[in-house]
Amino acid sequence: MNLYDRFVLPRLIHLTCSARPNMRQREKLVPLARGRVLEVGIGSGLNLPFYDAGLITEVCGLDPARELTEMAAAAAQDVPFTVELVSAGAEQIPLEGDQFDTVVLTYTLCTIPDSELALSEIARVLKPQGRLLFCEHGLAPDASVRRWQDRIDPIWRRLGGGCRLNRNIPEVIRGGGFEITGMETMYIPGWRPASFNYWGVATVR
């Protein structure tokens, strides 16, 4: 790991993901979580304040970046529920299957190298009636914005820890074995190539 990835990138991710429009999106989605929760890509713990402590029993936070999970550990001190942190990637979740009522994904699918494998792992650890809550940026509906996404994406990925600007989020989720039961979309305030958001609920097919 180079110095950029170790010292600069975690802080850059935290700063970008904590922008006010992104936090408003988290506030819409995260309170819908119920029961035992797995948050894939917990990062620096930005979602933790938005969980409804009366509706969840605990949050297990998964992330491969130790620098970010250290920030999440600090954030976990301020919430009234148990938070367990696991340093691992989503493509191989080191947890038993059929144990989570809710899986939460916020601004995470864009960075996972093998999203299909990750979603199959998410399906494995969800209980049969469990739900996936997602909020992601991705492929824009406007051709002019999509062209910029395609042009910038190779450089963006290198600087942004693998983040993809132009992933078709509904296609990725459905391709991973899920059925989307409700979804909303919009441009949130910000730089348009990175601001088209998809958020909603999905269940295993």
Stockholm file with secondary structure:
# STOCKHOLM 1.0

chainA/1-205         MNLYDRFVLPRLIHLTCSARPNMRQREKLVPLARGRVLEVGIGSGLNLPFYDAGLITEVCGLDPARELTEMAAAAAQDVPFTVELVSAGAEQIPLEGDQFDTVVLTYTLCTIPDSELALSEIARVLKPQGRLLFCEHGLAPDASVRRWQDRIDPIWRRLGGGCRLNRNIPEVIRGGGFEITGMETMYIPGWRPASFNYWGVATVR
#=GR chainA/1-205 SS CCHIIIIIHHHHHHHHHTSHHHHHHHHHHGGGCCEEEEEETCTTCTTGGGSCTTTEEEEEEEESCHHHHHHHHHHHTTSSSEEEEEECCGGGCCSCSSCEEEEEEESCTTTCSCHHHHHHHHHHHEEEEEEEEEEEECCCSSHHHHHHHHHHHHHHHHHTTTCCSSCCHHHHHHHTTEEEEEEEEEECSSCGGGTEEEEEEEEEC
#=GC SS_cons         CCHIIIIIHHHHHHHHHTSHHHHHHHHHHGGGCCEEEEEETCTTCTTGGGSCTTTEEEEEEEESCHHHHHHHHHHHTTSSSEEEEEECCGGGCCSCSSCEEEEEEESCTTTCSCHHHHHHHHHHHEEEEEEEEEEEECCCSSHHHHHHHHHHHHHHHHHTTTCCSSCCHHHHHHHTTEEEEEEEEEECSSCGGGTEEEEEEEEEC
//
